[in-house]
Amino acid sequence: MSETTPPAATSTPPPSPAAPPSAVTSSTATGDLLAATVPMVRTLGLEFGETTPERAAVRLPDQPDFHNHLGGAHAGAMFTLAESASGAVVLAAFGEQLSRAVPLAVRAEIHYRKVARGPVTATARLGRPAAEVVAELDGGARPEFPVEVVLTREDGAVTGEMTIVWTLRPNS
């Protein structure tokens, strides 16, 4: 791998890692928070697009340093892209719960479909209504919920699909 500095994840300076949950209110804030607290987000230069409590889109620019032997995005870069998109939707959906619970990825399954040449976008969708998950948390449970992610090239071809199961682990 050559010694290059990847592009910044966003054009604004990231907040401190201890940003309050209320700071997670926009796509920029979510991307900044993830870039400040997750080194791989910065390393890959991930770009955060639309982020809502139901959906998040994150883009991996085409970077030769992260290519595989076929000239497309490396499987590890695609996994990190998908996991980061899922984390963005989880933060958007459950940011108000951060004072009482920590979101954690429990398990993930990824299917690689096509070579991911060029920029790749991961679109993550929350698999259960957030209110249902919060109700379980309110009831004393440690809820689990899936996030479905689709990875696409600029031409629209699906290059991968991932399901990540998350939990909200209560602070205690």
Z-matrix of the N, CA and C atoms (Angstrom, degrees):
N
C 1 1.436
C 2 1.519 1 108.77
N 3 1.311 2 117.60 1 135.70
C 4 1.461 3 120.17 2 -179.76
C 5 1.520 4 110.22 3 -78.89
N 6 1.311 5 115.03 4 160.23
C 7 1.471 6 121.11 5 -179.43
C 8 1.518 7 108.80 6 -86.87
N 9 1.325 8 116.99 7 90.57
C 10 1.452 9 120.81 8 175.84
C 11 1.507 10 108.43 9 -129.20
N 12 1.301 11 114.92 10 156.13
C 13 1.463 12 120.10 11 176.76
C 14 1.514 13 107.90 12 -97.96
N 15 1.356 14 117.53 13 121.52
C 16 1.459 15 118.79 14 179.68
C 17 1.518 16 110.86 15 -67.67
N 18 1.337 17 115.23 16 157.48
C 19 1.461 18 117.76 17 178.95
C 20 1.519 19 110.65 18 -64.75
N 21 1.311 20 115.98 19 155.69
C 22 1.466 21 120.76 20 178.43
C 23 1.518 22 109.30 21 -66.38
N 24 1.325 23 116.07 22 149.47
C 25 1.457 24 120.85 23 -179.66
C 26 1.525 25 111.63 24 -67.74
N 27 1.295 26 118.00 25 -30.05
C 28 1.459 27 122.12 26 178.00
C 29 1.514 28 108.34 27 -145.06
N 30 1.315 29 116.28 28 169.34
C 31 1.461 30 119.61 29 -178.23
C 32 1.521 31 112.79 30 -91.35
N 33 1.333 32 117.81 31 -6.66
C 34 1.459 33 119.80 32 179.17
C 35 1.515 34 109.44 33 -105.94
N 36 1.326 35 118.58 34 152.41
C 37 1.454 36 120.12 35 -179.34
C 38 1.519 37 110.58 36 -64.62
N 39 1.364 38 117.10 37 140.66
C 40 1.451 39 119.44 38 -179.02
C 41 1.517 40 111.46 39 -71.99
N 42 1.359 41 115.84 40 152.16
C 43 1.458 42 119.07 41 176.20
C 44 1.512 43 109.19 42 -74.61
N 45 1.308 44 116.57 43 170.53
C 46 1.457 45 119.10 44 176.44
C 47 1.518 46 108.71 45 -64.93
N 48 1.352 47 118.22 46 152.76
C 49 1.457 48 120.26 47 179.48
C 50 1.520 49 112.79 48 -58.10
N 51 1.312 50 118.80 49 -20.30
C 52 1.458 51 121.40 50 -178.83
C 53 1.532 52 111.59 51 -93.72
N 54 1.339 53 117.01 52 27.21
C 55 1.461 54 119.67 53 -179.82
C 56 1.515 55 109.78 54 -57.78
N 57 1.326 56 117.20 55 137.45
C 58 1.465 57 119.71 56 -179.02
C 59 1.521 58 111.15 57 -67.91
N 60 1.347 59 117.71 58 154.51
C 61 1.462 60 120.72 59 179.78
C 62 1.516 61 113.15 60 -53.35
N 63 1.324 62 118.12 61 -32.62
C 64 1.455 63 120.36 62 -179.58
C 65 1.524 64 111.75 63 -64.51
N 66 1.345 65 117.87 64 -16.54
C 67 1.459 66 121.06 65 178.97
C 68 1.525 67 111.49 66 -71.98
N 69 1.324 68 117.26 67 -18.34
C 70 1.457 69 121.02 68 -177.97
C 71 1.531 70 107.78 69 -88.66
N 72 1.339 71 115.89 70 77.86
C 73 1.451 72 120.10 71 -175.54
C 74 1.518 73 112.99 72 -125.05
N 75 1.316 74 118.62 73 -6.94
C 76 1.450 75 120.50 74 -178.68
C 77 1.519 76 109.66 75 -146.30
N 78 1.333 77 115.21 76 169.71
C 79 1.461 78 120.23 77 177.16
C 80 1.523 79 110.66 78 -58.29
N 81 1.337 80 116.44 79 -42.66
C 82 1.454 81 120.54 80 -179.91
C 83 1.518 82 110.70 81 -64.00
N 84 1.330 83 117.35 82 -45.53
C 85 1.464 84 120.55 83 -179.32
C 86 1.520 85 111.01 84 -64.17
N 87 1.322 86 117.63 85 -41.56
C 88 1.466 87 120.94 86 178.60
C 89 1.520 88 110.19 87 -63.06
N 90 1.324 89 116.98 88 -47.77
C 91 1.461 90 120.71 89 178.46
C 92 1.512 91 112.24 90 -61.63
N 93 1.328 92 116.77 91 -41.59
C 94 1.466 93 121.06 92 178.83
C 95 1.527 94 110.92 93 -63.60
N 96 1.334 95 116.09 94 -43.28
C 97 1.464 96 119.85 95 -179.91
C 98 1.527 97 110.67 96 -63.47
N 99 1.322 98 116.94 97 -45.15
C 100 1.467 99 119.33 98 179.15
C 101 1.525 100 111.25 99 -65.81
N 102 1.330 101 117.38 100 -39.96
C 103 1.465 102 119.94 101 178.21
C 104 1.525 103 111.32 102 -64.40
N 105 1.334 104 117.09 103 -33.75
C 106 1.468 105 120.98 104 -179.04
C 107 1.521 106 112.30 105 -76.14
N 108 1.315 107 117.82 106 -26.87
C 109 1.465 108 120.15 107 -172.96
C 110 1.524 109 114.61 108 -112.05
N 111 1.331 110 117.96 109 -14.48
C 112 1.463 111 121.15 110 -177.89
C 113 1.535 112 108.52 111 -122.54
N 114 1.327 113 117.76 112 101.71
C 115 1.468 114 120.38 113 -175.99
C 116 1.536 115 114.82 114 -54.86
N 117 1.332 116 118.35 115 -34.36
C 118 1.468 117 119.70 116 -179.20
C 119 1.523 118 112.28 117 -65.00
N 120 1.312 119 118.55 118 -29.03
C 121 1.464 120 121.57 119 176.81
C 122 1.521 121 108.98 120 -62.18
N 123 1.332 122 116.63 121 -44.39
C 124 1.473 123 121.13 122 177.62
C 125 1.520 124 111.03 123 -68.23
N 126 1.320 125 116.39 124 -43.69
C 127 1.472 126 120.50 125 -177.77
C 128 1.521 127 111.46 126 -58.04
N 129 1.326 128 116.81 127 -43.93
C 130 1.464 129 120.46 128 -178.70
C 131 1.525 130 113.15 129 -83.00
N 132 1.332 131 117.90 130 -8.91
C 133 1.462 132 120.37 131 -179.65
C 134 1.518 133 112.55 132 65.18
N 135 1.321 134 117.33 133 37.55
C 136 1.459 135 120.76 134 -177.74
C 137 1.523 136 111.06 135 -63.96
N 138 1.321 137 115.87 136 142.97
C 139 1.460 138 123.39 137 -177.80
C 140 1.526 139 108.32 138 -115.30
N 141 1.319 140 116.74 139 122.96
C 142 1.455 141 121.97 140 -176.59
C 143 1.519 142 110.63 141 -93.01
N 144 1.329 143 115.44 142 126.48
C 145 1.462 144 121.73 143 176.34
C 146 1.505 145 109.53 144 -103.24
N 147 1.314 146 115.72 145 -140.07
C 148 1.467 147 121.48 146 -179.09
C 149 1.527 148 110.55 147 -53.43
N 150 1.315 149 116.08 148 130.24
C 151 1.459 150 122.01 149 176.41
C 152 1.518 151 108.16 150 -137.27
N 153 1.337 152 115.43 151 118.46
C 154 1.457 153 122.44 152 177.09
C 155 1.525 154 107.30 153 -131.14
N 156 1.323 155 118.49 154 171.59
C 157 1.468 156 119.86 155 176.94
C 158 1.534 157 113.98 156 -65.86
N 159 1.317 158 118.05 157 -9.85
C 160 1.469 159 121.01 158 178.11
C 161 1.525 160 113.53 159 -108.96
N 162 1.347 161 117.07 160 -22.71
C 163 1.467 162 119.82 161 -169.74
C 164 1.527 163 110.05 162 -152.54
N 165 1.339 164 115.62 163 144.87
C 166 1.465 165 120.62 164 174.13
C 167 1.525 166 108.89 165 -142.91
N 168 1.322 167 115.87 166 142.56
C 169 1.458 168 121.91 167 176.41
C 170 1.523 169 108.91 168 -122.45
N 171 1.337 170 115.52 169 129.92
C 172 1.460 171 121.79 170 -179.39
C 173 1.525 172 107.43 171 -132.74
N 174 1.324 173 116.14 172 138.28
C 175 1.472 174 121.99 173 -175.02
C 176 1.523 175 110.37 174 -114.19
N 177 1.329 176 114.84 175 136.25
C 178 1.464 177 123.17 176 172.17
C 179 1.525 178 106.88 177 -103.97
N 180 1.343 179 117.57 178 111.53
C 181 1.464 180 118.95 179 177.40
C 182 1.535 181 110.31 180 -63.04
N 183 1.323 182 116.03 181 155.21
C 184 1.460 183 120.39 182 176.87
C 185 1.530 184 108.29 183 -73.40
N 186 1.338 185 116.33 184 115.95
C 187 1.458 186 121.57 185 -176.68
C 188 1.535 187 108.99 186 -134.13
N 189 1.318 188 117.92 187 114.29
C 190 1.466 189 120.95 188 -178.12
C 191 1.533 190 114.04 189 -53.10
N 192 1.327 191 118.22 190 -31.00
C 193 1.464 192 120.05 191 179.31
C 194 1.523 193 112.62 192 -62.86
N 195 1.325 194 117.54 193 -19.09
C 196 1.458 195 121.53 194 -177.93
C 197 1.526 196 112.45 195 -113.17
N 198 1.339 197 116.79 196 21.23
C 199 1.463 198 121.22 197 177.51
C 200 1.527 199 110.72 198 -84.47
N 201 1.319 200 114.78 199 157.26
C 202 1.457 201 121.49 200 173.20
C 203 1.530 202 109.31 201 -96.71
N 204 1.319 203 116.62 202 -170.93
C 205 1.461 204 121.68 203 -177.78
C 206 1.534 205 112.82 204 -69.79
N 207 1.346 206 118.65 205 -10.06
C 208 1.457 207 122.52 206 177.38
C 209 1.531 208 112.87 207 -99.08
N 210 1.330 209 116.36 208 -2.22
C 211 1.456 210 120.52 209 179.10
C 212 1.512 211 114.50 210 88.00
N 213 1.313 212 117.17 211 8.99
C 214 1.463 213 121.31 212 176.77
C 215 1.515 214 109.82 213 -109.38
N 216 1.328 215 115.28 214 179.55
C 217 1.461 216 120.12 215 179.07
C 218 1.521 217 109.99 216 -60.49
N 219 1.315 218 116.52 217 134.87
C 220 1.463 219 123.35 218 179.18
C 221 1.525 220 109.42 219 -63.82
N 222 1.321 221 116.69 220 147.52
C 223 1.465 222 121.97 221 -179.69
C 224 1.529 223 111.46 222 -55.58
N 225 1.319 224 117.48 223 -38.90
C 226 1.464 225 120.52 224 179.35
C 227 1.519 226 112.16 225 -66.23
N 228 1.335 227 116.98 226 -36.46
C 229 1.465 228 120.50 227 177.19
C 230 1.526 229 110.17 228 -68.23
N 231 1.335 230 116.59 229 -39.28
C 232 1.466 231 119.85 230 178.50
C 233 1.525 232 110.93 231 -66.84
N 234 1.326 233 117.07 232 -39.91
C 235 1.467 234 120.62 233 177.54
C 236 1.526 235 109.63 234 -61.25
N 237 1.334 236 116.46 235 -47.16
C 238 1.464 237 120.46 236 -179.03
C 239 1.529 238 111.23 237 -64.27
N 240 1.319 239 117.36 238 -38.88
C 241 1.462 240 121.36 239 176.37
C 242 1.524 241 110.09 240 -59.50
N 243 1.330 242 117.23 241 -49.71
C 244 1.469 243 121.16 242 -178.53
C 245 1.524 244 111.11 243 -63.93
N 246 1.322 245 117.04 244 -43.53
C 247 1.461 246 120.63 245 -179.91
C 248 1.526 247 110.61 246 -64.69
N 249 1.315 248 117.48 247 -36.80
C 250 1.468 249 121.28 248 178.64
C 251 1.525 250 111.44 249 -68.14
N 252 1.328 251 117.50 250 -39.10
C 253 1.462 252 120.44 251 176.15
C 254 1.526 253 109.99 252 -63.72
N 255 1.324 254 116.38 253 -40.72
C 256 1.465 255 118.95 254 178.51
C 257 1.524 256 110.33 255 -64.89
N 258 1.342 257 117.11 256 -39.29
C 259 1.454 258 120.84 257 177.83
C 260 1.519 259 112.08 258 -63.61
N 261 1.330 260 116.61 259 -35.17
C 262 1.465 261 120.31 260 179.29
C 263 1.525 262 110.82 261 -65.72
N 264 1.329 263 117.78 262 -43.84
C 265 1.463 264 119.45 263 179.61
C 266 1.526 265 110.41 264 -69.15
N 267 1.335 266 117.48 265 -34.81
C 268 1.464 267 120.66 266 177.18
C 269 1.528 268 110.34 267 -64.41
N 270 1.321 269 117.80 268 -44.04
C 271 1.470 270 120.27 269 177.37
C 272 1.528 271 111.77 270 -63.31
N 273 1.324 272 116.17 271 -40.64
C 274 1.460 273 119.26 272 179.49
C 275 1.531 274 111.02 273 -66.04
N 276 1.321 275 116.83 274 -38.80
C 277 1.465 276 120.87 275 -177.35
C 278 1.522 277 112.71 276 -77.68
N 279 1.345 278 116.42 277 -34.59
C 280 1.462 279 119.23 278 -170.87
C 281 1.527 280 113.81 279 -124.18
N 282 1.311 281 117.78 280 16.71
C 283 1.462 282 121.39 281 179.76
C 284 1.515 283 113.34 282 -55.23
N 285 1.326 284 117.17 283 -34.50
C 286 1.469 285 120.89 284 179.93
C 287 1.531 286 112.14 285 -70.83
N 288 1.331 287 117.57 286 -11.61
C 289 1.467 288 121.51 287 -178.76
C 290 1.536 289 112.27 288 -96.16
N 291 1.328 290 118.25 289 -2.78
C 292 1.461 291 121.37 290 -173.94
C 293 1.518 292 114.13 291 -62.13
N 294 1.321 293 118.15 292 -23.39
C 295 1.460 294 120.01 293 178.46
C 296 1.524 295 112.04 294 -73.72
N 297 1.328 296 117.49 295 -16.68
C 298 1.464 297 120.03 296 -178.34
C 299 1.523 298 115.20 297 -125.11
N 300 1.333 299 117.32 298 -7.23
C 301 1.468 300 120.31 299 -179.57
C 302 1.523 301 110.17 300 -152.39
N 303 1.327 302 114.95 301 149.97
C 304 1.462 303 121.97 302 178.79
C 305 1.526 304 108.49 303 -108.59
N 306 1.336 305 118.21 304 124.80
C 307 1.462 306 119.03 305 175.57
C 308 1.530 307 109.46 306 -77.00
N 309 1.324 308 115.81 307 132.43
C 310 1.460 309 121.81 308 179.74
C 311 1.524 310 110.00 309 -136.13
N 312 1.327 311 116.26 310 137.16
C 313 1.459 312 119.98 311 172.09
C 314 1.529 313 107.39 312 -73.34
N 315 1.331 314 116.74 313 132.28
C 316 1.457 315 122.67 314 -178.05
C 317 1.530 316 110.66 315 -97.22
N 318 1.318 317 116.08 316 -47.20
C 319 1.469 318 121.23 317 179.93
C 320 1.525 319 108.71 318 -159.19
N 321 1.317 320 115.25 319 160.93
C 322 1.462 321 120.09 320 -179.37
C 323 1.519 322 109.81 321 -147.48
N 324 1.315 323 114.71 322 148.25
C 325 1.458 324 121.62 323 174.41
C 326 1.516 325 107.19 324 -134.18
N 327 1.326 326 115.57 325 129.84
C 328 1.462 327 120.19 326 -178.24
C 329 1.524 328 109.04 327 -125.62
N 330 1.324 329 114.48 328 143.91
C 331 1.457 330 122.01 329 175.66
C 332 1.523 331 107.14 330 -122.99
N 333 1.324 332 116.45 331 121.22
C 334 1.457 333 121.69 332 177.98
C 335 1.523 334 107.18 333 -90.69
N 336 1.341 335 117.71 334 125.11
C 337 1.463 336 121.93 335 -172.81
C 338 1.530 337 113.29 336 -105.03
N 339 1.337 338 116.85 337 -44.62
C 340 1.468 339 121.74 338 -177.12
C 341 1.513 340 108.94 339 -144.00
N 342 1.331 341 116.25 340 161.73
C 343 1.460 342 120.42 341 175.94
C 344 1.527 343 108.28 342 -63.60
N 345 1.307 344 115.67 343 131.39
C 346 1.467 345 122.18 344 -175.60
C 347 1.515 346 110.08 345 -94.87
N 348 1.327 347 117.04 346 73.15
C 349 1.464 348 121.13 347 178.05
C 350 1.516 349 110.25 348 -84.19
N 351 1.335 350 114.83 349 140.42
C 352 1.457 351 120.27 350 -179.46
C 353 1.519 352 110.38 351 83.01
N 354 1.336 353 116.57 352 -172.64
C 355 1.459 354 119.84 353 177.83
C 356 1.533 355 110.44 354 -62.50
N 357 1.320 356 116.29 355 146.34
C 358 1.465 357 121.96 356 -179.78
C 359 1.525 358 107.82 357 -125.86
N 360 1.330 359 115.62 358 137.18
C 361 1.462 360 121.03 359 177.75
C 362 1.519 361 109.45 360 -114.46
N 363 1.323 362 115.47 361 133.68
C 364 1.463 363 121.90 362 174.49
C 365 1.519 364 107.51 363 -104.96
N 366 1.332 365 115.93 364 126.92
C 367 1.458 366 121.16 365 176.24
C 368 1.519 367 107.78 366 -114.61
N 369 1.325 368 115.69 367 116.63
C 370 1.466 369 122.17 368 -176.74
C 371 1.519 370 109.55 369 -105.47
N 372 1.325 371 115.70 370 140.13
C 373 1.462 372 121.72 371 177.52
C 374 1.524 373 109.24 372 -129.58
N 375 1.317 374 115.51 373 131.96
C 376 1.457 375 121.74 374 176.91
C 377 1.523 376 108.34 375 -64.33
N 378 1.347 377 117.15 376 131.56
C 379 1.460 378 122.05 377 -173.98
C 380 1.516 379 115.51 378 -88.76
N 381 1.322 380 117.89 379 -8.26
C 382 1.466 381 122.81 380 177.48
C 383 1.520 382 108.20 381 -139.77
N 384 1.310 383 117.73 382 152.39
C 385 1.467 384 118.53 383 176.16
C 386 1.526 385 110.66 384 -61.55
N 387 1.322 386 115.99 385 134.22
C 388 1.470 387 120.88 386 -178.84
C 389 1.521 388 111.45 387 -58.25
N 390 1.323 389 117.47 388 -38.38
C 391 1.468 390 120.64 389 -179.10
C 392 1.532 391 111.10 390 -60.99
N 393 1.313 392 116.81 391 -36.54
C 394 1.469 393 121.46 392 178.45
C 395 1.531 394 110.66 393 -65.65
N 396 1.322 395 116.37 394 -41.98
C 397 1.467 396 121.54 395 179.28
C 398 1.535 397 110.05 396 -65.85
N 399 1.331 398 116.77 397 -44.37
C 400 1.459 399 120.94 398 179.45
C 401 1.534 400 110.57 399 -64.40
N 402 1.322 401 117.23 400 -36.74
C 403 1.472 402 120.14 401 177.88
C 404 1.534 403 110.48 402 -61.97
N 405 1.323 404 117.59 403 -39.33
C 406 1.470 405 120.61 404 176.37
C 407 1.526 406 110.41 405 -64.13
N 408 1.337 407 115.95 406 -42.58
C 409 1.463 408 120.58 407 177.60
C 410 1.533 409 109.96 408 -61.41
N 411 1.321 410 116.60 409 -44.00
C 412 1.467 411 121.40 410 177.95
C 413 1.525 412 111.33 411 -60.21
N 414 1.324 413 117.02 412 -32.72
C 415 1.458 414 121.89 413 -179.29
C 416 1.517 415 113.75 414 -81.16
N 417 1.330 416 117.04 415 3.37
C 418 1.455 417 120.69 416 177.29
C 419 1.516 418 114.81 417 94.01
N 420 1.319 419 117.90 418 2.53
C 421 1.472 420 121.42 419 -179.89
C 422 1.531 421 110.59 420 -87.06
N 423 1.297 422 114.15 421 165.18
C 424 1.467 423 121.85 422 171.10
C 425 1.532 424 106.03 423 -105.58
N 426 1.333 425 116.98 424 89.19
C 427 1.466 426 119.99 425 -171.77
C 428 1.525 427 112.50 426 -68.91
N 429 1.321 428 114.51 427 147.92
C 430 1.459 429 121.67 428 171.40
C 431 1.515 430 107.64 429 -117.86
N 432 1.327 431 115.65 430 148.10
C 433 1.460 432 120.35 431 -179.30
C 434 1.522 433 108.99 432 -154.50
N 435 1.343 434 116.94 433 143.72
C 436 1.457 435 120.14 434 179.83
C 437 1.524 436 112.14 435 -86.67
N 438 1.309 437 114.90 436 153.04
C 439 1.457 438 122.55 437 168.49
C 440 1.529 439 105.50 438 -126.18
N 441 1.315 440 116.14 439 124.16
C 442 1.465 441 122.30 440 179.49
C 443 1.522 442 108.56 441 -96.22
N 444 1.335 443 116.55 442 133.54
C 445 1.462 444 121.14 443 -177.90
C 446 1.527 445 109.13 444 -128.17
N 447 1.328 446 115.96 445 134.30
C 448 1.460 447 122.48 446 174.80
C 449 1.524 448 107.15 447 -116.35
N 450 1.334 449 116.03 448 130.07
C 451 1.468 450 122.82 449 178.31
C 452 1.523 451 108.17 450 -103.73
N 453 1.345 452 116.95 451 128.22
C 454 1.459 453 120.47 452 -178.78
C 455 1.523 454 111.67 453 -132.45
N 456 1.335 455 114.13 454 150.42
C 457 1.466 456 121.20 455 171.48
C 458 1.521 457 108.12 456 -83.52
N 459 1.325 458 116.03 457 172.38
C 460 1.471 459 120.31 458 178.71
C 461 1.524 460 112.35 459 -62.28
N 462 1.348 461 117.70 460 -27.18
C 463 1.466 462 119.91 461 179.27
C 464 1.530 463 112.30 462 -81.32
N 465 1.327 464 117.27 463 2.91
C 466 1.454 465 121.86 464 177.90
C 467 1.515 466 115.09 465 91.51
N 468 1.322 467 117.49 466 -8.57
C 469 1.469 468 120.26 467 -179.43
C 470 1.520 469 110.09 468 -66.83
N 471 1.319 470 115.86 469 135.23
C 472 1.458 471 121.78 470 177.36
C 473 1.523 472 107.98 471 -78.31
N 474 1.327 473 115.95 472 120.66
C 475 1.465 474 120.92 473 -179.71
C 476 1.521 475 112.40 474 -100.03
N 477 1.324 476 116.58 475 -16.73
C 478 1.456 477 119.80 476 178.64
C 479 1.511 478 111.35 477 -171.90
N 480 1.331 479 114.44 478 162.19
C 481 1.461 480 121.96 479 176.29
C 482 1.512 481 107.33 480 -139.28
N 483 1.316 482 116.09 481 141.56
C 484 1.455 483 120.61 482 -176.79
C 485 1.520 484 109.44 483 -140.36
N 486 1.319 485 115.65 484 141.81
C 487 1.460 486 121.85 485 170.32
C 488 1.516 487 106.72 486 -118.53
N 489 1.326 488 115.90 487 126.41
C 490 1.454 489 121.76 488 178.29
C 491 1.522 490 107.14 489 -120.49
N 492 1.321 491 116.09 490 126.38
C 493 1.456 492 120.61 491 175.75
C 494 1.519 493 107.14 492 -96.19
N 495 1.323 494 115.31 493 125.45
C 496 1.458 495 123.59 494 179.41
C 497 1.517 496 110.17 495 -109.65
N 498 1.307 497 116.40 496 161.75
C 499 1.454 498 122.61 497 171.15
C 500 1.512 499 108.72 498 -133.99
N 501 1.311 500 115.47 499 159.03
C 502 1.468 501 122.04 500 168.49
C 503 1.521 502 105.45 501 -109.60
N 504 1.333 503 115.57 502 104.58
C 505 1.464 504 120.25 503 179.94
C 506 1.521 505 109.16 504 -85.91
N 507 1.339 506 116.52 505 116.79
C 508 1.467 507 119.15 506 -179.86
C 509 1.522 508 111.96 507 -60.22
N 510 1.328 509 116.35 508 141.24
C 511 1.462 510 121.64 509 173.91
C 512 1.519 511 107.68 510 -77.15
N 513 1.304 512 117.67 511 124.61
C 514 1.468 513 119.14 512 174.60
C 515 1.480 514 108.96 513 -166.74
